[in-house]
Amino acid sequence: MFREIERIGFAGLGAMGAGIAGRLLDSGHELSGWNRTREKAQPLLDAGMGWADTPRELAASVDVLFTMLTNTAAIEAIAGGDDGVLSGLREGAVWADISTIAPDASVELAERVHATGASFLDCPVSGSPATLAAGQMSVMAGGRREAFEHIEEVLRAIGPKVTYIGPNGQAILTKVAINLALVVSVTALAEGVALAEKAGVDRIAVVDAVLKSVIASPVIDYRAPLLVEDVDVFADVELQQKDLVLAQDLARRLGVAVPTCAAASEMLNAARSSDLSDRDFIVSVHEAYQRMGGLR
């Protein structure tokens, strides 16, 4: 039996998390939040979001809990302990983790959550703050189907493209596969642009042609302009490489070849030394190609 959804919680109010929490508020849901740094949540607090002082307090006060944190260690840090989520979850509640973490760790956490009488869904999202603002975020869900169906309407407040994948862990596995392809395609774009530049073609013209070509796609559409404009950072090298490491670890365990993933990861290693490493990863990878090609 699930709890009637009256109050929703959200832990992890970084750029993407705050945007998703904002959509939940805008859709009329009663929302409470928690973040390590309260100041980052101030705009949401001003908009009517409630506040909890600890993850446990947040979990104990809501019927559905969303978490969106940087990595596996961050999720595990708020899960356990006297002030952790697991100490506060109520029977019949649903914890939906939007983070992209190690699949095995997500499945293990699901087992711990189910032991409390609550349910756990891995619910990674695909998109960027721009995608979210445009109302085009996609959401994947792994876990008990009945838990997914219970909160499906809430998930659709985040984005209209919602897909139930299968048992716990399978949505995370799908997200890892998607992000592998994302990083490879964006890295290949940076490589192609640098090649054309080396041949004397104007970068602005190349990017314009790319956006009108058959390789244009949602991710290319919002990332290619970063090569010619000083616009928002969607994900820096460190954050994006995390997903490639997850893919490579999974491939080693499964005995699957992922050569383009390995090549893209090496380029992200090179991009770490870029003067632009704090920018979106397409910018720092492109700069690394320029250095290797003698354009810098």
C-alpha positions as CSV (number, residue, x, y, z in Angstrom):
1,M,0.0,0.0,0.0
2,F,1.4,3.4,-1.0
3,R,1.0,6.7,0.8
4,E,-1.4,9.2,-0.7
5,I,0.8,11.8,-2.4
6,E,0.3,15.0,-0.4
7,R,3.8,16.3,0.1
8,I,7.0,15.8,-2.0
9,G,10.6,16.2,-0.9
10,F,13.6,17.1,-2.9
11,A,17.2,16.7,-1.7
12,G,20.1,18.1,-3.8
13,L,19.3,21.5,-5.1
14,G,22.1,22.2,-7.5
15,A,21.5,23.7,-10.9
16,M,19.5,20.8,-12.3
17,G,18.0,19.8,-9.0
18,A,16.7,23.3,-8.4
19,G,15.2,23.4,-11.9
20,I,13.4,20.2,-11.4
21,A,12.2,21.2,-7.9
22,G,10.9,24.4,-9.4
23,R,8.9,22.5,-12.0
24,L,7.3,20.5,-9.2
25,L,6.4,23.7,-7.3
26,D,5.0,25.3,-10.5
27,S,2.8,22.2,-11.1
28,G,1.1,22.8,-7.8
29,H,2.8,20.2,-5.6
30,E,3.5,20.9,-2.0
31,L,7.3,20.7,-1.7
32,S,9.9,20.6,1.0
33,G,13.7,20.6,0.3
34,W,17.1,19.9,1.8
35,N,20.5,20.9,0.5
36,R,23.9,21.0,2.1
37,T,24.1,24.7,1.4
38,R,20.8,26.4,2.3
39,E,21.7,29.6,0.4
40,K,21.4,27.7,-2.9
41,A,17.8,26.9,-2.1
42,Q,16.8,30.5,-1.3
43,P,14.9,31.2,-4.6
44,L,12.9,28.1,-4.1
45,L,12.2,29.0,-0.4
46,D,11.0,32.4,-1.6
47,A,8.7,30.6,-4.1
48,G,7.0,28.6,-1.3
49,M,9.2,25.5,-0.8
50,G,9.4,24.2,2.7
51,W,12.7,23.3,4.4
52,A,14.1,20.3,6.4
53,D,17.3,20.5,8.4
54,T,18.4,16.9,7.7
55,P,17.7,14.2,5.1
56,R,16.0,12.2,7.8
57,E,13.7,15.1,8.7
58,L,12.9,15.5,5.0
59,A,12.2,11.8,4.4
60,A,10.0,11.6,7.5
61,S,7.7,14.5,6.3
62,V,7.0,13.5,2.7
63,D,5.2,10.8,0.7
64,V,7.5,10.9,-2.3
65,L,11.2,11.8,-2.0
66,F,13.4,12.8,-4.9
67,T,17.2,13.0,-4.7
68,M,19.6,14.4,-7.2
69,L,23.2,14.4,-6.0
70,T,26.6,14.3,-7.8
71,N,27.7,10.7,-7.4
72,T,27.4,7.3,-5.6
73,A,29.3,8.6,-2.5
74,A,27.0,11.6,-2.1
75,I,23.9,9.4,-2.2
76,E,25.3,6.9,0.2
77,A,26.3,9.8,2.5
78,I,22.7,11.0,2.9
79,A,21.2,7.5,3.0
80,G,22.6,6.1,6.2
81,G,23.3,7.3,9.8
82,D,21.0,8.8,12.4
83,D,20.2,11.8,10.2
84,G,20.0,9.8,7.0
85,V,17.0,9.2,4.6
86,L,16.7,5.5,5.6
87,S,16.1,6.5,9.3
88,G,13.2,8.7,8.2
89,L,11.4,7.0,5.4
90,R,7.9,6.0,6.2
91,E,6.2,2.8,5.1
92,G,4.4,3.2,1.8
93,A,6.6,6.2,0.7
94,V,8.5,6.2,-2.6
95,W,12.1,7.3,-2.9
96,A,12.9,8.2,-6.5
97,D,16.6,8.8,-7.1
98,I,17.3,11.0,-10.1
99,S,21.1,10.9,-9.7
100,T,23.3,8.9,-12.1
101,I,25.2,6.6,-9.8
102,A,26.8,3.1,-10.0
103,P,24.1,0.6,-11.0
104,D,25.1,-2.0,-8.5
105,A,25.0,0.6,-5.7
106,S,21.6,1.7,-6.8
107,V,20.3,-1.9,-6.6
108,E,21.8,-2.4,-3.2
109,L,20.2,0.8,-2.0
110,A,16.8,-0.3,-3.3
111,E,17.1,-3.5,-1.2
112,R,17.8,-1.4,1.9
113,V,14.8,0.9,1.1
114,H,12.4,-2.0,0.5
115,A,13.4,-3.4,3.9
116,T,11.9,-0.3,5.5
117,G,8.5,-0.8,3.9
118,A,9.1,2.0,1.4
119,S,9.8,1.7,-2.3
120,F,12.8,2.8,-4.4
121,L,13.0,3.8,-8.0
122,D,16.1,4.7,-10.0
123,C,14.8,7.6,-12.0
124,P,17.6,9.2,-14.0
125,V,16.8,12.1,-16.4
126,S,18.2,12.8,-19.8
127,G,18.6,16.4,-20.8
128,S,20.1,19.7,-19.7
129,P,18.8,22.8,-17.9
130,A,17.9,24.1,-21.4
131,T,15.9,20.9,-22.1
132,L,14.2,21.2,-18.7
133,A,13.3,24.9,-19.2
134,A,11.8,24.0,-22.6
135,G,9.6,21.3,-20.9
136,Q,11.3,18.5,-22.9
137,M,13.2,16.6,-20.2
138,S,13.0,12.8,-20.4
139,V,12.7,10.5,-17.4
140,M,13.5,6.8,-17.0
141,A,12.3,4.6,-14.2
142,G,13.6,1.3,-12.8
143,G,12.0,-0.6,-9.9
144,R,8.6,-2.0,-9.0
145,R,6.1,-1.1,-11.7
146,E,3.4,-0.4,-9.1
147,A,5.7,2.2,-7.5
148,F,6.3,3.8,-10.9
149,E,2.6,3.9,-11.7
150,H,1.9,5.5,-8.3
151,I,4.2,8.5,-9.0
152,E,4.0,8.6,-12.8
153,E,1.9,11.7,-12.7
154,V,4.5,13.5,-10.6
155,L,7.3,12.3,-13.0
156,R,5.4,13.9,-15.8
157,A,5.5,17.2,-14.0
158,I,9.3,17.0,-14.5
159,G,9.1,16.2,-18.2
160,P,6.6,14.7,-20.6
161,K,8.7,11.9,-21.9
162,V,8.6,9.2,-19.2
163,T,9.6,5.6,-19.8
164,Y,9.3,2.6,-17.4
165,I,12.4,0.5,-18.1
166,G,12.2,-2.5,-15.8
167,P,13.4,-3.7,-12.4
168,N,15.7,-1.7,-10.1
169,G,18.9,-0.7,-11.7
170,Q,17.8,-1.0,-15.3
171,A,17.0,2.7,-15.7
172,I,20.5,3.6,-14.4
173,L,22.0,1.1,-16.9
174,T,20.0,2.7,-19.7
175,K,21.2,6.2,-18.6
176,V,24.8,5.1,-18.6
177,A,24.3,3.7,-22.2
178,I,22.7,7.0,-23.3
179,N,25.4,9.1,-21.8
180,L,28.1,7.0,-23.4
181,A,26.6,7.8,-26.8
182,L,26.1,11.4,-25.8
183,V,29.8,12.0,-24.8
184,V,31.1,10.1,-27.9
185,S,28.9,12.1,-30.3
186,V,29.8,15.5,-28.7
187,T,33.5,14.6,-28.6
188,A,33.3,13.6,-32.3
189,L,31.8,17.0,-33.1
190,A,34.6,18.8,-31.3
191,E,37.1,16.7,-33.3
192,G,35.4,17.5,-36.6
193,V,35.2,21.2,-35.9
194,A,38.9,21.3,-35.0
195,L,39.8,19.4,-38.2
196,A,37.9,21.9,-40.3
197,E,39.5,24.8,-38.5
198,K,43.0,23.4,-39.1
199,A,42.1,23.4,-42.8
200,G,41.3,27.0,-42.6
201,V,37.5,27.0,-42.3
202,D,35.9,29.5,-40.1
203,R,34.5,27.9,-36.9
204,I,31.3,29.9,-36.9
205,A,30.6,28.7,-40.4
206,V,31.3,25.1,-39.4
207,V,29.0,25.3,-36.4
208,D,26.2,26.9,-38.5
209,A,26.5,24.1,-41.1
210,V,26.5,21.4,-38.4
211,L,23.2,22.8,-37.0
212,K,21.7,22.5,-40.4
213,S,23.1,19.1,-41.2
214,V,21.9,15.5,-40.7
215,I,24.0,15.1,-37.5
216,A,22.0,17.8,-35.8
217,S,20.2,16.4,-32.7
218,P,18.9,17.8,-29.4
219,V,22.3,17.5,-27.7
220,I,24.1,18.9,-30.7
221,D,21.6,21.7,-31.0
222,Y,22.2,23.0,-27.5
223,R,25.9,22.2,-27.3
224,A,27.4,23.2,-30.6
225,P,26.7,26.9,-30.1
226,L,28.9,26.7,-27.0
227,L,31.9,26.6,-29.4
228,V,31.1,30.1,-30.6
229,E,29.1,31.7,-27.8
230,D,29.8,32.4,-24.2
231,V,26.7,30.6,-22.8
232,D,25.8,28.3,-19.9
233,V,27.8,25.3,-18.7
234,F,25.7,22.2,-18.9
235,A,28.3,19.7,-17.6
236,D,32.0,20.1,-17.1
237,V,34.7,17.5,-17.9
238,E,34.7,15.9,-14.4
239,L,30.9,15.5,-14.3
240,Q,30.6,14.1,-17.8
241,Q,33.6,11.7,-17.4
242,K,32.0,10.2,-14.4
243,D,29.4,8.5,-16.7
244,L,32.1,7.2,-19.0
245,V,33.9,5.6,-16.0
246,L,30.6,3.9,-15.0
247,A,30.2,2.6,-18.6
248,Q,33.8,1.3,-18.7
249,D,33.5,-0.4,-15.3
250,L,30.3,-2.1,-16.5
251,A,31.8,-3.1,-19.8
252,R,34.8,-4.7,-18.0
253,R,32.4,-6.8,-15.8
254,L,30.3,-7.8,-18.7
255,G,33.2,-8.5,-21.2
256,V,31.8,-6.0,-23.7
257,A,34.0,-3.9,-26.0
258,V,33.4,-0.1,-25.7
259,P,36.2,1.3,-27.9
260,T,34.6,4.6,-28.7
261,C,33.9,5.1,-25.0
262,A,37.5,4.5,-24.2
263,A,38.7,7.0,-26.9
264,A,36.3,9.6,-25.7
265,S,37.4,9.2,-22.1
266,E,41.0,9.7,-23.2
267,M,40.0,13.0,-24.8
268,L,38.3,14.0,-21.6
269,N,41.6,13.2,-19.8
270,A,43.4,15.6,-22.2
271,A,40.7,18.2,-21.6
272,R,41.3,18.2,-17.9
273,S,44.5,20.2,-18.5
274,S,42.6,22.8,-20.6
275,D,42.5,26.4,-19.4
276,L,38.7,26.0,-20.1
277,S,38.2,22.9,-18.0
278,D,35.6,24.7,-15.9
279,R,33.5,25.3,-19.0
280,D,31.1,22.8,-20.6
281,F,33.0,19.7,-21.7
282,I,32.6,20.4,-25.4
283,V,34.5,23.6,-25.0
284,S,37.4,22.0,-23.1
285,V,37.6,19.0,-25.4
286,H,37.6,21.3,-28.5
287,E,40.5,23.3,-26.9
288,A,42.4,20.1,-26.3
289,Y,42.0,19.2,-30.0
290,Q,43.2,22.7,-31.0
291,R,46.3,22.2,-28.9
292,M,47.1,18.8,-30.4
293,G,46.5,20.2,-33.8
294,G,48.8,23.2,-33.4
295,L,46.0,25.8,-33.4
296,R,46.9,27.1,-30.0
